[in-house]
Amino acid sequence: MKTDLLQTPITYLKGVGPNRAQALQSELGITTYNDLLHFFPNRYIDKTRYYKISELERNSAEVQLIGKIVHIKTVEQKRGSRLVARFVDDTGEMELVWFRGHKWIREQLQLNVPYVIFGRTNWFNGLFSMPHPEMELLAAHEQGMRIHMQPIYPSTEKLSNKGITNRVLSNMVQQLFSETGGVYGETLSKDLLDDLKLVSRSEALFNIHFPKDQKKLAKAQFRLKLEELFFVQLQLIAKKLLRKKKIKGLPFEHVGEHFNTFYRDFLPFELTGAQQRVIKEIRADLGSNAQMNRLLQGDVGSGKTIVALMSMLLAIDNGYQSCLMAPTEILANQHFNSLKEVLGDMKINIALLTGSVRKSDRKGIHEALEDGSLHILVGTHAVLEQKVRFKNLGLAIIDEQHRFGVAQRSKLWKKNDIPPHILVMTATPIPRTLAMSLYGDLDISVIDELPPGRKPVKTVHRYDTNRLKVFRFLKDEIKKGRQVYVVYPLIQESQALDYKDLMDGYESISREFPLPDYRISIVHGQMKSEDKDYEMARFVKGETQIMVATTVIEVGVNVPNATVMIIESAERFGLSQLHQLRGRVGRGGEQSYCILMTGHKLSADARTRIETMTRTQDGFEIAEVDLKLRGPGDLMGTQQSGLLNLKIADIVRDNEILKTARYYALRVLQEDPDLVLEKNIPIRHTYAELLRHKNIWNYIS
């Protein structure tokens, strides 16, 4: 099958024409034969069996029967009338009913001729009936393409209004197979087909549209899902191997005085096994002569900052500078202060660069960077400005990387002739399946244990009716000298509503916790940033005991004395947000608590989220549940939702197929990195074609 025939505009397919082509393009993005061929059904109606009337169950199922119409009548009813036909087979009788289109239907129906009917049955007054059945004369049914399992295609209201029904779509696909001969070029090597016992591509494409039975459908789905995920993984791995081969890294050849002194004299606590393992992985990368590109995942409070600092000390020992970039000023300030505190009186020059830094101070920072006397720069987007030049940037660390765009990150790479080593950190646990797809071209390290002495946060669910008991508990905690967060949801569409919720909550808390015994801070999105910072600072210093806020505190506020997090209307938050918010408490030595407040009416998803939060503290388990509930696009935020625009595979449900695809993609590239072996020609052609049409999603990085 020539691939160029598949690039034919869909207008030329018999039965389509300009108007339908326009509708297919605007509603479904179908512009060529190839698009239609890869427009897969999203479910199937099983027509592999013909029932007898005597076999019907009272379960409102969709069934298919063969029989004859022996009588037709019109029955008057309160509003209008209905058309009723008596339908019989050799085991019994039932009624077929139409509530509209009588005249046209009556003209079409033939008495005493065998029909195949299909539809949903009802049981009423001792008789089965089927409203508005699909009908086809048995003779025509037997001549048609034998679709036993009827494909149901994704559609839209506009298409239905234009008469492009499911049957019309199915007929178009039949026409496509007839015009192209149904033979399509192979995309995978014979080795792969044999190893995985895959059906051919032509067979898979036919059986995804017109499966004879469940078994054939399952084989077609497996083949096409594996192929799709294989090429996504092939691109990610090829990119990673190419970078390791092409981009020479700065060699950090030795572990020197700064690293050793810090490890021996300044380390505030013993490293966990997970931290030691991750530092070893980073050291191996830094000494390998290739550029490091590593993702470091670890829950809130797992000790990523110490790992980052020790990596930066390795850079200093080898004569290089480092920078640590954070998405917000609060977070950058926090990193800067905690690094200064941990480094104590070590002779290391560290500076902070954010939008708020005064012009006069910036000049000094710029000079110290350029003459190499500044070892570590901590900052926000301000670090990316053109004026900021390093003498020799060796390591760039990016915190919460999904908040930085690709273009912003590439500016960092250009701060040096040889690109610096890259360490990307995130406290948003990314399920393994998603990490393999989104970050498949990065090496991944995980810190999966909390430092010793950290007590798990006790998480409970309370209904609004228990509010007075919750307030009593807060008073007891405040009496012990502790502090409390009360967080209200933020719903983008309605700032007015959010503000009202927050102010109502603030008023009821002010009544319950009056001055002068209690002092309350309030922070929300409509405040000026200096007012926000002022309120935050009061809470951090312990001048207020209660912080009432919207989710602006989700990232980066560190108040070890805060031991209670109350999340109002917890059912309105996503799982990852709930988990991030809970991470704001439990940072000191005291037992901390997270109280999820909800109304009594909860959806099934909301119940799952609340139950998950009260059951586990494991960020990765929470992320897996979140992925199942929300799907991959949502999980990574809207700016990345297009990334997983897969045609047939689903990285949550097809987790095992994804692992298999990755294993084989890696095996193929290790044996034949440039895909030049004869057996890999189909893979090379397909890969080149996909890159040319930009059909492989250039995920991230």
N, C-alpha and C positions, 0 to 999 in steps of 0.2 A: 504493500500500500504506500503510495507516494505521500510523504508528509505535506507536500505543497497543495494537494487536493483538499486536505483538512484545513488549509488556510483560506478556502473559498468563503466569501461573505455569505452569511446565512440567508440573505435575500434570494439567492439562486436555488435554494432547496425547494423542490416541488411542493406546493401547498403552503409556502410561507409568504413570499411577496413583500413589497416595501412596508406596508402598514404593520403587518405582524412583526416584521424584522425590527422595526422601530420600537414596538412594544417589548419585544424580547430583549433588546439592547438596554432600554431604559430601566426595565424592571428587574432583569436577571443578569445583565452584563453579558448576554450571549451575542457575539458578533460574527463568529465563524463556525464552520462545521465542527472544528476541534472543540470549541466551547460547548456546543450542544452534546457532543460525544462524552465530554467530561462533566456534564450536568447530571449528577446522579440522583436517583430517587432517595427520599429520606425515610420511606417505609414501604411495606408491601402488603397487599391483601392476598391471602392465600386462597387461590382458586384451584388447588391441586385435587380437590375432591368434590364430587357431586352428591348432595344429600338426597334422601328420600323424605317425603313429607312426614312419614311415620317416625323418622329418626330425629325430628326437630326437638330441641330442648327449649324450655321457657327461660332463656337466658339472654335474649336480645342480642344474639351474635349475628355476624355477617355470614351468610351462607349462599351456596350456589345450588340450583336445582334444575332438573330437566322435566318438562311436562307440557300440557296443552291448555289453552284457554277454551272453555266450553260455553261460557255465557258472559255477557257484558250488560250492566245496567247503570243508570244514573240514579243516585239516591239524594233526595232533597234533605237539607238539614237547616238548622236555625239560620245560619249565615251561608248563603250560596248552596252548592251541591257538591257531591263527590262522585267520581267514576269508580265502579267496583267491577272487577273481573273475577270469575270463578276459575281457579287454576287447579288442574288435577294431574296426578301421576298414578302409577299402578298400586300405590299404598294408601292414598287418601286425597283430601282436597284442602285448599286454603284460599284466601282472598288476596288479590292485588288491588291497591287503592291509590287513586290520584286525586289530589285536592285542587289542582290547577292544570291548565292546558288541555282540558277535556276534548275539545273539538278535534284538535290536531292529533292527540293520542288515539282517539277512537277511530279516526281514519286509517291510522297505521296498523292497528291490531288485527291479526288474522285468527279466525276460529279454527280449532282442531288441527293446528300445525305445530310441530314440536319446537319449543323455545328453550333457550337457556336463560334463566333469570338469576339475578344476584342482588342482594340487599340485606337490610337488617330486619329481623322478624319481630312481631309483637304478638302477644297472646291476649285475646279479648273475646269474651262470651263463648268460651269453649272452642275457639277457632284461631288458627294462626293467620296473621295477615302480614303483608309486606308493602309499606308505602313507597311510592315512586321507585319501583325496581329498575335496575339496568336490565335491558332485554336485548336478545340477539337471536335471530332464527338459528336453529341447531345447524342447518346446512352451512350458513355463513360462518358460524363459530368454528366449524370443523375445517373450513378452508383457510381461515386467518392464521397469522403467525401464532404458534401455540403458546400463548402467554398463560401459564397456569397460575403464576403468582403475579398479580397485577401491581406494577410499580406505581407509587404515588409520589409525584414530584413536588418540590417546594413551589409555592405559587403566591400570587398577591391578588388583592381585590380588583386592581386595575386590569390584570390579565383576564380574570373571570368575566369582568364587564365587557371586555373586547372579544369575548367568545373563545379565548384560548384556555380551554378546560384541560383537565388532566388527560382526558382521552385524546384531545388534539395534540398535546405535547408528546404523548406516547406514540401517536401516529407519525409525528415529525421524526422521532428517533427511529421508528421502523423504516421510514423513507430514507433516512440517512444511511442506515445499514444496507438498504437495497442499492442506493446510488454508489456507495463506496466499496461494495462487495464484502464488507465485514472483515477484511483482512488488514491487520494493523501491525506495523513494525515492532520488533521486540526491543525492549529498553534495558533488559538485564542480561547478564552473561549466562551461558549454559550451566556453568558451575553453580551459580546461585539458584537457578531454576531446579536443578537436580537436587542440590543440597537441601533446599527447603520444600521440595516436592510441590512447586508452584505450577498452576495452570498457565497456559500461554497468555499473552496479553490480549490477543483477539478473543479468546474464549472468555477471559475475565470480563472484558468490556461488554460482550454479548450477554453474559449471565448476570451482570449487575443491572442491566436494563430489562432483560426478559428471562428470568430464571425459571427453569422447569420445576425445580423443587428446592427445599431448604438447604440441602447438601451442596448443590451447585452454587447457590447464592453465597453460602459461607466461604467456599473456596475462592469465589470471585472477590468477595470483600477482603479476605486475608491478603490475596495477591496485590490488590490495588492499594490497600493501606500500607503494606510493607514497601511497595515501590515508592509511594509518596514520601514516607518517613526516611527511606533509604537515601533519596536525593537531597533531602534537607540536611541529614547528618553528613552526607558526603561533602556538601559544601562547607559545613562548619569545621569538619576535621581537616579538609584540604587547606582551609584558610589558616588553621592553627599550625599545620605542618609547614606550610609555605613561610609563615612568619618566623617559625623557629629556624628554618633553613636560611631565610633571606636576611631577617633583621638581626644583625649582630647586637648582642647586649653588652652593656658596660661590665667588664669583669670585676666582681668584688672578690678579690683573691684571698683576703685573710680576715680573720676575726681578731680585732685589735684591742687596744687599751680601753677605749670608751665602752665597748660592749662588755668586756670582762669586768671593768670596775663597777659598772652599773649592776651587773648580774651578782657580783660578790657583795657590794656594800649598800646598794640603794634600792634593790628590788623590795617593794613593800610587803609582799607575801610570796609564798612558794607557788611556782607556776603549777597549774593543773596538768595532768597527762596530755589533755587535748591541746593546751597552749604549747607544751614542749614539742608535740608532734608537728603542729602547724609551723612553728619557728624553724624546725628541721627542714620542712618542705620548702619554706621560703629561702633558707640558706642554700639549699641545693640549687634552686632556680638562679639565685644571684651569682653563684659561682660557675654557671654552666656555659658562659659565653653566648647565650641566647637571651633575648629580651624576656623578662618575666611578665606574664599577663595572668594574674591570679585573682580569683574571687574568694574573699574570706567571709564566710557566713558564720554568724554566732548570735545567739539571743541577746536581748538587752541585758547588760550586766555580766556577760560571759568573759570579759577581759580582752576584747579586741584591741583596745587602745594600747595596752602594754605590749601586745604583739607588734602593733604598728611602730611603737617607739623603739623597740629592740631592732626592728628592721632598719629604722632610720639611723640608729647608732652604727649598724654595719656599714651604711653608706658613708657616714662620717669617717669611720676607720679606714675606708678606702679612698678618702679624699673627695667625696662627693657631697652635694647639698640635697636636702629633701624638702618636699612640701606636702602638707596635709590639707585637703580641701573639703569643706563641709557646706551643706546647702543653705544653712541659715546662720545669722550672726550669733544667735543664742548658742547654737551648737559649736560654732568656731571658738567663741569665747570659752565655752566649757572645756573643749579640747585643750586650748592654750593654757588655761589655769591648771588643769589636772596634769599636763605634761610638766609645767614649771614646778609644781609641787613635788612630783615624783622625782624629778631630776635634782632637786635640792641645790647644793652648792657645786654640782659638777660644772666644769668649764665648758658649757655648751651655750652658744648664742642662739636664742629662739625669739621670733617676733610674730606679731599678730597683724594681719592686713585685712580689714573689712571696709565696707563703704563708710563707716563712721570714723575711721582713723583720720586725724587732722592732717592737712596738707603738709605742714611743717615736719610732722613725724614721718610721713611717707617718704620724703626726700632721703632721710637717713636710712630707711629700710631699703630703698632702691640702691643706694650706694653700697651698703653692706652686702646686698645680694650680688652685685656686680664684681665687688673685689674679693668675694668668697669668704668674708669674715662672718657672714650670717649662715649658720648651719641648717636651721629648720625654720621654714615659713609656714605658719598656720593661717588659713584664710577662707574667704567665701569666693564668689565669682570674681571679686576684685583681683585675685591672683592671675586671672586670665588676661588682664589688660596688657596692651602692647608695651606699655612703659615698664612692665615688670620683667626684668631680664636677670637670669641667673648666670653665675660664672660657670658652674658645671652641675646642672640638675641631674642627679643619678636615680632618684626614686620619687615617684608621684603616688600619693595615697589619696583615694577618693572615697569619702564616706557617703553612704546612702546614694549609690551611683545612679539609681533609676530617676533621681531628680535632676540629673545633668544630661543635656542633649549630646548627641554624638559630635556635633560641630564644636560645642564648648570643650569637650574632652580633647578633640584633636589639636586645639590651640596649645594645650599643655605639652603634647608630644613635640611641638615645634619649638619649645623653649631650649632645645639642645640640638647639636648636629646629629648625635646618635640618640635615638629616642630613649627616654628614661625607662627604668623598670616600673611596672604598673601594679599596684595592689588596690583592688576595689573592695570596700567593706560594706556589708549590709546587715542590719539587725532584723530585716524582714525575712523570715525563714522562707526559702524558696523550695518547694517540693522537688525531689530528685528528678522526676520526669520533666518538670518545667525547666529546671536548671540545665538538663541535658539538651533541651531545645533552644532555650533563650541564650544560654551562656555556654553552648557546646564548644565554642572556640576558645574558652578560657579554661585554665586548670582550676579546680575547685578545692578549697580547704574548708573544713567545718570545725568550729569549736563547739563540741556537744556536751560539755559539762560546766557547771557553775563553780566559781571559786568556793573553797571550804568556808563554812561559817555562814553562808547565805541560806536563810530559811525560806522554803517555798512560801509564796503568798497564799494565804487561805482565801479561797474564792467561794462566795455563796450567792444564791439567787433569792431575792426577796420581792414580794408583790407590794404595790403602792399602799395596800391596806396595812402593811407592817411598819409604815414610816415612823411612827412614834417610838417604837422599839429601837429602830436604827438610830434615831436622834439621841436616845439615851446612851447607846453604845458610843456614839461620837463624843458625847460629853465625858464619858469615862476615859477615853483615849486622850482627849485634850487635857484632862486633869493630870494625866501622867506626863504632860509636857510634849505630847506629840502633835503633828499637824495633819490636815485632812484636805484632799482634793474632792470637789464635787463637779462632775463634768456633764454638760448638756450636749445633745447631738447638734450637728450642723448639717442642714439640708440645703444644698446649693440653691435650689429654686426659690426658697423663701427666706430671705434674710429677715424680713419683718417677723415671720413666725418664729425663727430661731431666737431673735432678740426678745420676743415676748416670753417664750419659754424660759429663757435665761433670767429675765427680769422678775418673772413670777416666782421662779425658784429662789432667786436672790432675796426677794421680799419675805418669803416664808422662812428661809434660813435666818434672816436678820431678826424676825420675830422670835424665833426659837433660841437664837444665840445672840442676845442683846449686848450692846455696849454697857458698861465698860469692861464686863467680864470677858467678852469675846471680840476679836477684831477680824474683819473679813476683807480679803482682796477680791477684785473682780477683773477678769480679762476676757475680752471678746473681739471679734474681727472688725467692729466698727470704730474701735479706739485708735487714736494716733499711736505710732510705734513708740514714741518716748513715754506716753502714759502707760502703755503695756509694760515696757521695760521697768518703769518705776514700780508698778504693782508687783511684777515678778520679783524684783529685787527685795521688796518688803517681805515677801513670803520666804524667799531664800534665806534672808537674815533672821527669820523667826519673829518678825514684828507682827505678822498676822498668823492666826492659827488655821484659818479656812481659806482655801482658794476656790472661788466659784468661776468656772471657765467653760468656753466651748473648746473644741478639740485643738486649739492652738498649742496646747501643752503636750501634744502627742509626741513630738520629737525633742529629745534632748534636755529636758529640765531635770536637774539632779539635786534633789533635796533629801538627803539620807534620813532626816528627822520626820519626813512625811510617811505615815504608816497606814493610812486608810485612803482608798480610792473608791468613791461612790460614782457609779455610772448611771445617770438617769436615762429612762427610755432606752435601756440597753438593747432592746429588740430592734432599734433603728440603726444600730452599728453593724458593720461587717466584722467578721472574725478577726482579721488581721489588725483592725483598728482596736478592737477590744483587747487583743493581746499586747499591742504596743502601749495602750493606756495603762494596763496592769503593770507593765514594766517600769512605770514611773515610781511605784512603791516597792518596798522590799530591798532598798539600797543600803540600809544600815544594818545594825546587828539585831534590831528588835523584830518581833513577829509582826508581819504586815497583813492587811486584809483588803480584798477587793469585793465590793458589794454591788451586784447587778440588780438594779431596780427596774421592774416592768409592770405593765397592767396585766390583767388576767387573760385577755384575748391575745393569743400568740399564734402565728402561722407555724406550719410544720418546720420550715427552715429556721425560723427564729428559735424554736425549741431546741433544734439540733445545735445551733450556735451556743445557746446558753448552757446546754448540757455538756458540750465539749469543753467550754471554759471552766466549768466547775469540776470536771473530771481530770483534766490534764494541764500541766504547765509546759509541756514539750512543744516548742514553737513549730517543729517540723510536722508533728502529728496534726497540730492545729492548721497548718498550711495545707496539708493533704485534704483535710475535711473542707477547708475553704475552697480549694480548687474544685472539689467534687460539687460543691453547692453553686459556685459562681461561674465556673468555666475559666479557661486560661486568659481570655482577653481582659475580662474585668479585673482579674487578680493583679495584673501588671499595670493597671491604670489605663485611662483612655488613650494616652499618647502611644501606647504600645498594643492597643487591642487589635490592630490590623495585622500584627505580626504572625498570629497563628491562624491565618486565613486558610486553613487546610480544606481540601475539597471533600475528603472522605474519612481521613483518620481523625481520631480524637485523642489528644495526648493523655487525657485522664483515663478514659476507658481502655485505650489501646496501649497502656503502659508496657505490657510484655512485648508487643510487636515493636514498640519504639526501641526497647533494649536490644531486640534481635537485629533491627535495622542498623543500630549504631555499631553493634559487634561486626556485622558484615561489611559496613562502609569502612570501618577501621582496617579490617582484614584485607580488603581490596586495595586500599591506599598504601598499606605497609608493603604489600607485595609489588605493587605497580603504581608508584606515586603519580606518574604522568599519564596513566591509563593508555599506555602504548601497546600492551600485549594484544595479540589478535583477539583473544577470547573476551577482552574488555571493550572492544570497539562499540558494541551497542550502548554500553554505559557512557563511553566518551561522547558519542554523538548526542545522546539524550541530554547529558549534562551541559554540553555546549549550547544546545537548542534552548534549554531552560534558562541558562544565563543570558542568552541573546534576547529572549522574550521576557526576561526579568520575572520568570515564574517561580524562582526559588526565593523565598522571603529572606531578605538579607537581614537576619534577625537583629543582632545587636552588635555593638563593638566596632 
